[in-house]
Each structure stands twice: as structure tokens, then as C-alpha cells.
Amino acid sequence: MLENIIFSLNIVMPLVALAAIGYIAKRTKLIDRAFLAGGNKLVFYFGIPATLFNSIYNADLGEIFDPAFMAFVAVWTIVTFAAIWIVTHLALRKRHPGVISAFVNGAHRGNLAMVALPLLFNMLGEDAAKTAAAMIVIIPIYNIQTLVLLTIHNENKQKLRIGPLLTGIIKNPPIVGTLLGIAISLIGINLPIIAEQTLNSLAVLTVPLALICLGAAMSHKGFDAGFKFALTSSLIKVIAMPAATVAAALLLGFRGNDLTILMVINGVPSAVGAYVMIVEMGGDVYVSGKNVMLTTVLSAFTLSVLIFVFRTAGIIA
């Protein structure tokens, strides 16, 4: 238990520290609004696509391909997203329509590349390779879902039009990075060293810069409705999502390492990438930013408790 807590803290507390640096830098006027705008655009248009491309390009698709596992991941990601979206829409559409996209993203979309991958490889070693297979399935779905949400529920009050929505999906930088990674990996092309090092540098830059910008944009309005929405979506993300995932997967016959992977990828903090997309596309930045921070802190403890409980019960590896 203590070992799991320490490792989880080692993973998530540096993320909190980076956001704190951004907060302090903004308050001491080391960075300004122009830096924030440029930083978020750099992450959205270059950093996130490079990170997604690298994660898929470096995976061995032949070794990790498991049709049943990948089918469950795809269906579960879509079903849970739809369930959270429907309930949130019914609850908030009349009083707080602008919050819906931030709430649903915060409650559903996890930080796979930067938290789930290292956590699972530390827990399972090479047996965690299926995490890459899950990411190949989930990442395109995540980005399409976020784009649809932000097209329908945005603070710019734009109406949903199918043509622009499909065009936006095709041109969306994170989706482009994902599709290119899948294509290059399937074709078997080896990138030149210059290209690999450039992509690696962009990927390394992404999370620190995104978190610094997140921290710099942070404000606290007290325990108002916005904070309560962020807290509610955070609790769904770090408690309800992983617990429900294990229950559903267990009923469908998944065991051992598969259950561990499914639980962790559904219980990690909310994705910084979703926050950046919300900033760029007109979502509720306050609720989304608070959600990222709350899930990052809370997941260090909730994941440790869930791992301990399910391991003690003999459910996960």
C-alpha cells in the first residue's frame, strides 16, 4: 500500500509542481497573457500531435493486438462517454449549458501517455504493453468526442453543422497526429533520426508547457457553482470510472493484467490535452482547469486505494 502511494505521488506531484510554477510566474509577472495564448497554441498544434504520434509509432502493433481487449476498450469508452454526456446534458442544459463540455471531458477523458503508461509499466513491466493497444483505440475516440462536445457545447454559441464538424475532425491536430502514427506504424516506415529527435523534443515539451500555462491561467472564485462542477466531475473520474470499469470487465471475463490496465487507464487524472482543446475552442476554462488540478491530486490517493483493495481481493494483478 505504502509503496503504491509513494509511486503514485512521484508520478502526479511533479505535475502539480509544474502548474504551481505557472501560477507563481503569472502572479509575479514573469509571463503574461501573450505567453499563455502562444503556449497553448504551441501545445495544441505541435506538442500534443507529436506526443500522440510517438506513443503509437513506438508501439509494436503485432505483439499487443488483442481483438477482444481492444473491442471492449472501444465500446466502453463510447458507452461511458454517452452515459455521462446524457446525464450532464439533462442536468445542466437549462442553467449552465457552457459547462457541459468541460464537465463531460473532465469526468471521462484521462491522461494516458503521461500518467497511465509510466504507472502501468512500473506495476507490470513488459506485461503492460497492451496499454499501447488501448491508447491506439482510445486516443482517436477521445479526440473525436471532445471535438463533437466543443462543437455542440461551446461558449461562442456556434450551432452544430455536420460538414464543418467532419472537416474539423479530419483537420484536428491531435487526430492528425494519431492517424499518422497508426499509418506509419502499419506501413513499417522508419523515420530519419532528425525527425525522431525533433518529435521527441516536442513530446517532451508538451506536458510541462501545458501545465505551466494551466497554472498561469488558474484563478479561484471560491466554492461557487464552477468549483462544485469541477469537484463532481473529478470524483466521477477518479472513483466512479475505474470502479465501474473493473466491474464491467470482470463480468465480461477479463482477468489479471487486463483488468489492471483497464482500471488504471480509466482512473488516471483528466487529460491536459482536453484542457488545451477547451481553451482553443471556447469551452469553460475555469471548470476544466480546476478539474485537471483536482484529478491530478486526488488520483494519487484514489488509485493507490483502488489498487490495494482490488489486489487484496485477488481481482487485479
C-alpha positions in Angstrom: 0.0 0.0 0.0 2.7 2.5 1.0 4.8 1.6 -2.0 1.8 2.2 -4.3 1.1 5.6 -2.6 4.7 6.7 -2.9 4.9 5.8 -6.6 1.7 7.4 -7.4 2.8 10.6 -5.7 6.1 10.5 -7.6 4.1 10.4 -10.8 1.5 13.1 -10.1 3.1 15.6 -7.7 5.6 16.9 -10.4 2.6 17.7 -12.5 1.1 19.7 -9.6 4.5 21.4 -9.1 4.7 22.5 -12.8 1.2 24.0 -12.5 2.3 25.8 -9.3 5.3 27.2 -11.2 3.0 28.6 -13.8 0.7 30.1 -11.2 3.6 31.8 -9.4 5.2 33.0 -12.7 1.9 34.7 -13.8 1.4 36.3 -10.4 4.9 37.7 -10.4 4.5 38.9 -14.0 7.3 36.6 -15.4 4.8 35.5 -18.0 1.8 37.4 -19.5 -1.4 36.7 -21.5 0.5 36.7 -24.7 2.7 33.9 -23.4 -0.3 31.9 -22.4 -2.0 32.3 -25.7 1.1 31.3 -27.7 1.9 28.5 -25.3 -1.5 26.9 -25.6 -1.4 27.1 -29.4 2.1 25.6 -29.5 0.9 22.6 -27.3 -2.3 22.2 -29.3 -0.9 22.4 -32.8 2.5 20.8 -32.3 3.1 19.2 -28.9 0.0 17.0 -28.5 0.1 15.7 -32.1 3.8 14.8 -31.6 3.2 13.1 -28.3 0.3 11.0 -29.8 2.3 10.1 -32.9 5.3 9.0 -30.8 3.2 6.8 -28.4 1.7 4.9 -31.4 4.8 4.9 -33.6 6.9 3.3 -30.9 4.4 0.6 -30.1 4.7 -3.0 -31.6 1.3 -3.4 -33.0 1.8 -7.1 -33.8 2.6 -8.1 -30.2 -0.1 -6.1 -28.4 -3.0 -6.7 -30.7 -5.9 -8.4 -28.8 -9.3 -8.1 -30.6 -11.4 -8.8 -27.6 -9.5 -6.4 -25.3 -9.5 -3.6 -27.9 -13.2 -4.1 -28.7 -14.0 -3.8 -25.0 -11.9 -0.6 -24.7 -13.6 1.0 -27.7 -17.2 0.1 -26.7 -16.6 1.0 -23.1 -15.1 4.4 -24.0 -18.1 5.2 -26.2 -20.7 3.9 -23.8 -19.4 5.7 -20.7 -18.9 8.9 -22.6 -22.5 8.8 -23.9 -23.9 8.0 -20.4 -22.0 10.9 -18.7 -22.9 13.3 -21.6 -26.7 12.4 -21.4 -26.9 12.8 -17.7 -24.9 16.0 -17.7 -26.9 17.5 -20.6 -30.2 16.7 -18.7 -28.9 18.3 -15.5 -27.1 21.4 -16.8 -28.6 22.3 -20.2 -31.0 24.9 -18.9 -28.9 26.6 -16.2 -25.3 26.0 -17.2 -25.0 24.9 -20.9 -21.5 26.3 -21.2 -20.2 23.9 -18.5 -21.3 20.7 -20.2 -18.2 20.1 -22.4 -15.8 20.8 -19.6 -17.7 18.6 -17.2 -18.0 15.6 -19.5 -14.4 15.8 -20.6 -13.2 16.1 -17.0 -15.3 13.1 -15.9 -14.3 10.9 -18.8 -11.0 11.7 -20.6 -7.8 10.5 -18.9 -4.1 11.4 -19.2 -2.9 8.2 -20.8 0.5 9.0 -22.2 2.0 10.9 -19.3 0.4 9.1 -16.3 -1.2 5.7 -17.3 1.8 4.5 -19.3 4.6 5.0 -16.7 2.4 3.9 -13.8 1.4 0.6 -15.6 5.0 -0.2 -16.8 6.2 0.3 -13.2 3.5 -2.0 -11.9 3.5 -4.7 -14.7 6.8 -4.3 -16.6 6.6 -5.6 -20.2 3.2 -7.1 -19.4 1.8 -3.5 -19.6 2.5 -3.4 -23.4 -1.3 -3.7 -24.0 -1.6 -0.2 -22.7 -0.4 1.0 -26.1 -3.1 -1.0 -27.8 -5.7 0.6 -25.6 -4.2 4.0 -26.5 -4.4 3.3 -30.2 -8.2 2.7 -29.7 -9.0 5.4 -27.1 -7.0 8.4 -28.4 -8.9 8.8 -31.7 -12.2 8.3 -29.9 -11.2 10.8 -27.1 -10.4 13.5 -29.6 -13.5 13.0 -31.8 -15.6 13.0 -28.6 -14.0 16.2 -27.4 -14.3 17.9 -30.8 -18.0 16.9 -31.0 -18.7 18.2 -27.5 -17.0 21.5 -28.1 -18.8 22.0 -31.4 -22.2 21.4 -29.7 -21.5 23.0 -26.3 -19.2 26.0 -26.6 -19.4 29.5 -25.1 -19.3 31.0 -28.6 -22.8 29.7 -29.2 -22.0 28.1 -32.5 -24.5 25.7 -34.0 -23.7 22.2 -35.0 -23.2 21.7 -38.7 -22.2 18.3 -40.0 -19.9 19.5 -42.8 -17.7 21.7 -40.6 -17.7 19.1 -37.9 -16.4 16.4 -40.2 -13.8 18.9 -41.6 -12.8 19.8 -38.1 -12.3 16.2 -37.1 -10.1 15.5 -40.2 -8.0 18.6 -39.6 -7.9 18.5 -35.8 -4.1 18.4 -34.9 -4.4 15.6 -32.2 -6.4 13.4 -34.6 -3.9 14.1 -37.4 -1.0 13.0 -35.2 -2.8 9.8 -34.1 -3.8 8.8 -37.7 -0.2 9.5 -38.9 1.2 7.4 -36.1 -1.1 4.5 -37.0 -0.3 4.7 -40.7 3.5 5.0 -40.3 3.5 2.1 -37.8 1.4 -0.2 -40.0 3.4 0.6 -43.1 6.6 0.0 -41.2 8.4 3.2 -42.2 11.5 4.1 -40.1 11.7 7.8 -39.6 15.1 9.6 -40.0 16.9 10.3 -36.8 16.5 14.0 -37.3 12.7 13.6 -37.5 12.6 11.3 -34.5 14.7 13.6 -32.3 12.5 16.6 -33.3 9.3 14.7 -32.5 10.8 13.5 -29.2 11.8 17.1 -28.2 8.2 18.3 -29.0 6.7 15.5 -27.0 9.0 16.2 -24.0 8.0 19.9 -24.2 4.2 19.2 -24.3 3.2 18.4 -20.7 5.5 20.8 -18.9 4.4 23.7 -21.1 0.7 22.8 -21.0 0.8 22.5 -17.2 2.7 25.8 -16.8 0.1 27.5 -18.9 -2.7 25.8 -17.0 -1.2 27.0 -13.7 -0.8 30.5 -15.0 -4.4 30.6 -16.1 -5.7 29.4 -12.8 -8.0 31.5 -10.6 -10.1 30.7 -7.6 -13.6 32.1 -7.3 -14.4 30.4 -4.1 -16.6 27.4 -3.6 -19.1 28.6 -6.2 -21.0 26.5 -8.8 -18.0 26.3 -11.1 -15.8 24.7 -8.4 -18.6 22.3 -7.4 -19.0 21.2 -11.0 -15.2 20.6 -11.2 -15.2 18.7 -8.0 -18.2 16.5 -9.0 -16.6 15.7 -12.4 -13.3 14.9 -10.7 -14.9 12.4 -8.3 -16.6 10.7 -11.2 -13.2 10.5 -13.0 -11.1 9.1 -10.2 -13.6 6.9 -8.3 -16.7 6.0 -10.4 -14.9 5.4 -13.7 -12.2 3.0 -12.5 -14.6 1.1 -10.2 -17.3 0.7 -12.9 -14.7 -0.3 -15.4 -13.4 -3.2 -13.2 -16.9 -4.3 -12.5 -17.9 -4.4 -16.2 -14.7 -6.0 -17.4 -14.9 -8.6 -14.6 -18.4 -9.6 -15.7 -17.2 -10.0 -19.3 -14.4 -12.4 -18.3 -11.3 -10.2 -18.2 -8.8 -11.1 -15.6 -5.3 -10.3 -14.3 -3.2 -7.8 -16.2 -6.0 -6.8 -18.5 -8.1 -5.7 -15.5 -5.2 -3.8 -14.0 -4.7 -1.9 -17.3 -8.4 -1.2 -17.8 -8.7 0.1 -14.2 -5.7 2.4 -14.4 -6.4 3.9 -17.8 -9.9 4.8 -16.6 -8.7 6.1 -13.2 -5.8 8.4 -14.1 -6.2 12.2 -13.9 -8.1 14.2 -16.6 -6.1 14.9 -19.7 -4.2 18.2 -20.0 -4.8 17.9 -23.8 -8.6 18.2 -23.3 -8.0 21.4 -21.3 -5.9 22.9 -24.1 -8.6 22.0 -26.7 -11.2 23.7 -24.4 -9.1 26.8 -24.2 -8.7 26.9 -28.0 -12.3 26.0 -28.9 -14.5 28.0 -26.4 -15.3 25.7 -23.5 -15.4 26.6 -19.8 -11.8 27.1 -19.0 -12.3 27.6 -15.3 -14.2 24.3 -14.7 -11.8 22.4 -17.0 -8.6 23.8 -15.3 -9.9 23.1 -11.8 -10.8 19.6 -12.9 -7.3 18.8 -14.2 -5.8 20.0 -10.9 -8.2 18.2 -8.6 -8.0 14.9 -10.5 -4.2 15.1 -10.6 -4.1 15.5 -6.8 -6.9 13.1 -5.9 -5.8 10.3 -8.2 -2.5 9.8 -6.3 -4.6 8.6 -3.4 -7.6 7.0 -5.1 -5.6 4.9 -7.5 -3.4 3.7 -4.6 -6.5 2.7 -2.6 -8.2 1.0 -5.6 -5.0 -0.9 -6.4 -4.7 -2.0 -2.8 -8.4 -3.1 -2.5 -8.6 -5.0 -5.8 -5.2 -6.7 -5.3 -6.1 -7.7 -1.8 -9.4 -9.2 -3.2 -7.4 -11.0 -5.8 -9.2 -9.2 -8.7 -6.3 -7.5 -10.4 -2.7 -8.5 -10.9 
